[in-house]
Amino acid sequence: MDSLIQKTILHTGKEYKEIKDGYKVHFHFVTQLCDSNTVLDDSRKLGKPMQLVLGKKFKLEVWETLVKHMSVGEIAKFVCDKSLVCAYPFVSKTLRDAANTKDNADRPKRHCCGAQMHTGYDDLNELMKTSQDLAFTIELLQVEASSDYEHESWQLTEAEKLASLPKLKDEGNTLYRTGNIQAALEKYRTALGYLEQLMLKEKPNDEEWTKLNQMKIPILLNFSQCKLDEKDYYDVIEHTTTVLSYEPDNIKALYRRGKAHMNVWNTEEAKSDLEKVATLDSTLLGSVNSLLKQLSERVKEKDEETKNRIKGKLF
């Protein structure tokens, strides 16, 4: 253990596991200033245990060192030199923001183990300006090997997100074919989220950005098909319009947007999209004509209903 860290075991653990980079640890913690009884944070009051994947360059690196010297079920107090904890105010704010429910926001200052609990970030920031040593009381709850858990998005590197895209798309396609539309949507939504994050780091229309956008288009189309099946027509129109802004002759986007326009009574827009589909692919002429016939009949029915309502009011 680092000479700048002093460890005191408060309760011995029940199981020892070698904890390596890539492992996920779950632990409760209480953070205190060493020269007083002031409690800065308590994970139980934040609502859930801390979860940390080792080796992912977490802002407070000292926590990785601490848990690597613990066994499952152990409770230990670590006094850490101020040079190791300068990032703690940022980490504390991040954790508090994540737990920022109404109850947390309205919670008054309270006492914990005889110590005042400073719940405001300004309080913490002022206290930490004195650059004091911190004490962490940690209870190690669980250790998972990298093969035993599903990585959350914030734990993935850019390379890992990029590499996961084909698998997410394939899994979404399989789920869709089996009729599990909601699960398919989640896979496509995750993939689209990763792509948005990656594209934000590139200059629009540059080579790398364009490559990512080309990966995004088929996933957007699949996402739109799921939304069409769910009768979420305005979402279909939005996402297919995005595709068509890059590929104006994309037949799948035109066809799906045309059907969505039909169902929200955008008659002219539906006709325009569907007629263009027939022009681009003559093999779809029969399907397009069938849809246009349905649209025409529905418009006539609606017009007739409107006339009858007006007639009823007049007489």
N, C-alpha and C positions, 0 to 999 in steps of 0.2 A: 504494500500500500504506500502511496505517496507520502513523503514526510510532512506535507502540508495538510494531511488529513488524519484525524484521530478518530478511531472507531471504538465504540463501547457496545457490547452485545447486551441487549435487554431481555431477549427471549431467544433461546436456541431454536434453530430450524429443524424440520423433520426430514428433509430430503436435500441432498446436494447434487447439483447438476453443473457441469462445466458450461458456462454461458459464453457463447461466441458471437461474433458479428453476424448479423442476419437473424439472430434470435429475437423473439418478441417477449418482453417482460411486462408483467402487470404488478403494480405496487401502490400502496397508500403511502402518503408522506405528510409530514408536518414540518413546516419551515419556521425557524425561530432566529431572532437576533441573539448572539452569544452573550452580550453584556446585559441582557435583561430577560424578562419572561415574555417578551412580546412575540406573539404568534403572527406571522405574516400570511401564511396560507395553510390550509388543511384540506387535503383532497376529498375527505369525506363530506366536507361542507361545500365543496365544488360540485359534488354530485356523483362522482364515479372515480374508480382508481385510475392512476396514470398508466398509459400504455406507451411503450417506447420500443422501437426496433433499433437494435444496436448497430452502429456502423453507418448510420444515415446522416451523420453530421448534425445532430441535434444541437440547438444553440447552447445548452448547458452540458458541456461534455463531461463535467465531473460526475453527473448522475450515472453515466455509463460505467465509470470506474467504480462507483459505490456498489451498484447492483452486482457487478462481476465478482465481488468479494462477499457475496451473501449466499445463503442456501434458502430453498423454498420454505416458507413458514417462519423464517427468522425475522426478528425485530431488532434493529440496531440504530444507534445514534451516531452520526458522523459530524464532527466539527471540522469545517472546511475553511481554509485561509481565504481572506478577502480577494486574493488574486485569482482564485478559481471560480468565483461566483459573481463576477461583474455583470454577466448577462442575465442575472436572475430577474430584475424588474421587467425586462422584455418577455421572458418566459412566463412570469406570473401574469402579466397582462394578457398574453395569448390564451392561457388556460382560463382566465376569468371571462374573457370574451366568449370563449367556446361554451361556457356554462352560464351565459347571460340570459337566463330565463327571468320572467317577471319576479318570481320569488327571490332570486338572487339579487336582482336590481333593487328590490324594495327592502332587502334584509338590513336591519340596523346593526351597528357594531355590537358584538357580543363577547362574552368571555369564554375561554376554552382552557381547561386545566389551570384556572387561576390567572390566565394571561389574556390581555386585551387582543381581540382579533381585528386587525386593520383591514377592512374590506375595500377601501378606496385605493385606486391606483396612485393618486396624488400622495396619500399617506405613505405608501410603500416607496415611492420615488424619493420623497424627502428623507425617509429613514435610511435609505441606501446611499444617499449622498455622503454619509459619514464613512462609507467604505468599510463596514464592519464585517467580521467573520460571521458565517452563517452556520447553524446547526440543522441538519436534516434527520428527522426520525423516520425511518423507512421500514415498512412491513412488506416483504417480498411475497406476493400471493401466488404467482404462476410464471412459468417459463415455457415458451413454445419454440420448438425448432422451426426453421423457415418453411419446411415442408408441411407443417401442421396448421398453418393459418393462411387466410387470404389477405394479401397486402391491400391496405387502403391507399387511395390515390396519392395522398400527401407523402407516403412513404416511398413512392417510386421515383426513380431518376427519369430524366427525359428519355434516355435510351431504353429503359424498361417500359415506359409508356408506349413508345414507338413500336417496340417489339411485340407488345401485347395486342396491337390493333387487329392483325389478321385473325387471331384466336377469338377475340370478342365478336368480330363480324361473323365468323363461322358458327360460334355458339348461338348467336342471335338468329342466324338462318335456320339452324336445327330446331331451336325452340319455336320459331314461327311455323315451320312445317308440321310440328306436332300439335299446333293449335294453342300454344302457350304464349299468347300475344304480349301479356304484361311482362313476362320474364324476358322476352325478346326485346321489348322496348328498353328495358333496363340495360341490356348488353349494348344496344346501339347508342343509348344515351351516354353510357360511360365512355364508349369509343369516341363519340363526338366531343365530349368534354375534354378528353385527352388531346384531341386534335386542336381544339380551340386554344388550349394552353400552349401547345407547341407552336402554333401559328402566330401567337402573340409575340413570340421571341424573334420572328422573322419579319423582314420588310415586305409589305404586301406586293405581290406580283413578281418578287424575286424568285430565283430558281427553286430554293428550298421551300418557300411558301407555296409555290405553284404545285410542287410535288405533294405536299400535305393536302392541299385543296383537292387534288385529283383523288386522293384516298378518301376524302370526306364525302365526295359526291355520291358514290354508290351506297354509302351508309345512310346518308340523308334520304336517298330514295327508298331504302328498306324501312327506315323510320317512318316515312310518309305512308307507305303501304300499311303498316301497322295502324297508324292513325286513321287511315281511310276505313279499315276494318272496324275500328272503334267508333266510326261516325264522328270523328273530331275534325270536321271538314275545314275549319279555318286554319288549324295547324297544318293540314295537308297543303292548303293554298300557300301558306307562308313558306314552308320548306321547299316545295317544288319550285316556287318562284325564285328562291335562292339558287337552286340548281340551274334554272333557265337563264339566270343572269350571267352564268359562265358558259352554259351550253344551250343556246336558244333552240336547237333542234333535237333536244333530248326527248325521245319518244315516250319513255316511261314517265318523265316529269309532266309532259303535256297531257298524256292520257289520264294520269291520276289527278292532275289539277282540274282537267275538264270534268271529271266525275264529281270532284268536290264542288266545283262551281254549280253543277246541276242541282246538287242537294241543298244549296243555300240560295237558289233562285237567281243566280247570276247568269241569266240566259244567254246573253250575247257573248260573255266571256267563255262560257262552256262551249258554245258553237264554234267560236274562233279556235280554241285549243283542239277540239276533236276533229274539226275539218283539216287542221294542219297535220294532225296525226295521220289521217287518211292520205294526205298528199305525200308525206314522208315515207309511209309504208303501206303499199296497196294491199298487203295481206291482211291488214286490220280494217279494211273498208267495211266488211260485213259487221264487225263489232261496233264500229263507229256509227254506221247507219242505224243499227238497232238502238244505240243510246240516243241518237238524235231523234228517232221516232218516239222513244219514251218521253224525251224532253218536250217535243211538240204536243204530245197528248196531254201531258201534265199541265202545260201552259194553257191549253184549251179548257181543261177541267177547271183550272183556277179562274180563268176569265168567266166561265159560266157561273161558277159559285159567286163571283163578285157581282155579276149582273143580277142574279137572283136576290142577293142581299139588298142591292139598291132598289130593286123592284118591290121587295117586301116593305121597305121604308117609305116608298112613295105611296103605296096603297094601304 
